[in-house]
Amino acid sequence: MDIKIPRLQTSVKVFFHHYGLETCDFFLAENSERHTGPETMDEFLNYDPREFIPVRLQESGNIMLISKKFIETVLVPSDSEALDKSEGAPPTREAKVKVTMTDERSYTGIIRIFNPIYEARTTDFLNAPEPFFQLQLETQVAYINKIFLSRLEEV
């Protein structure tokens, strides 16, 4: 018997290592294990223990399993329900940065650091154990996989 867990379909643009940019649907849980409400993109990428996740390619409609290790960047519209909308404490620090990937693609945006003040340096932020971090762009949020990050500089 195949048991299906209710999921929310979320449209994103994904830059895959060696394959380039694809518009895809991710399937997030309707209920988060960490808070009230649906699973967020941050939880899906950083805390879901599965290495392989199902995605639907929008162009073909095909569903395939992909390794999260080969996702370089996930671009989510700023108004997406998959983003964390919690009204928590303000960030300890914000910094405008330029992120350069291993293939020389770059993104410029804002990182928000929520660590205690004594751990609010950019180096502390990048050395956190989560594989992806958020970068707020003009109209979307980029989730950057640190494995494919070549350099980050404050601008």
QUIJOBEL-V328025 format. One record per backbone hydrogen bond with DSSP energy under -0.5 kcal/mol. NH is the residue of the N-H (numbers start at 1). CO is the residue of the C=O. Records with the same first field share a line. If there is no record, write none. Layout:
# QUIJOBEL-V328025
NH = CO, CO
This chain:
# QUIJOBEL-V328025
3 = 1
4 = 2
8 = 28
9 = 7
10 = 26
12 = 24
13 = 75
14 = 22
15 = 73
16 = 14, 20
17 = 70
19 = 16
20 = 16
22 = 14
24 = 12, 22
25 = 56
26 = 10
28 = 8, 26
30 = 6
32 = 37
39 = 29
41 = 82
44 = 40
45 = 41
46 = 42
47 = 43
48 = 43
53 = 66
55 = 64
56 = 25
57 = 55, 62
58 = 23, 56
59 = 23
61 = 57
64 = 55
66 = 53
68 = 51
70 = 67
71 = 68
72 = 15, 70
73 = 15
74 = 143
75 = 13
76 = 74, 141
78 = 139
80 = 77
83 = 80
88 = 86
92 = 113
93 = 113
95 = 111
97 = 95, 109
98 = 153
99 = 97, 107
100 = 151
101 = 105
102 = 148
104 = 101
107 = 99
109 = 97
110 = 136
111 = 95
113 = 93, 111
114 = 112
119 = 116
120 = 117
125 = 121
126 = 122
127 = 123
128 = 125
133 = 144
135 = 142
136 = 110
137 = 135, 140
141 = 76
142 = 135
143 = 74
144 = 133, 142
145 = 72
146 = 131, 144
148 = 145
149 = 146
150 = 100, 148
151 = 100
153 = 98
155 = 96
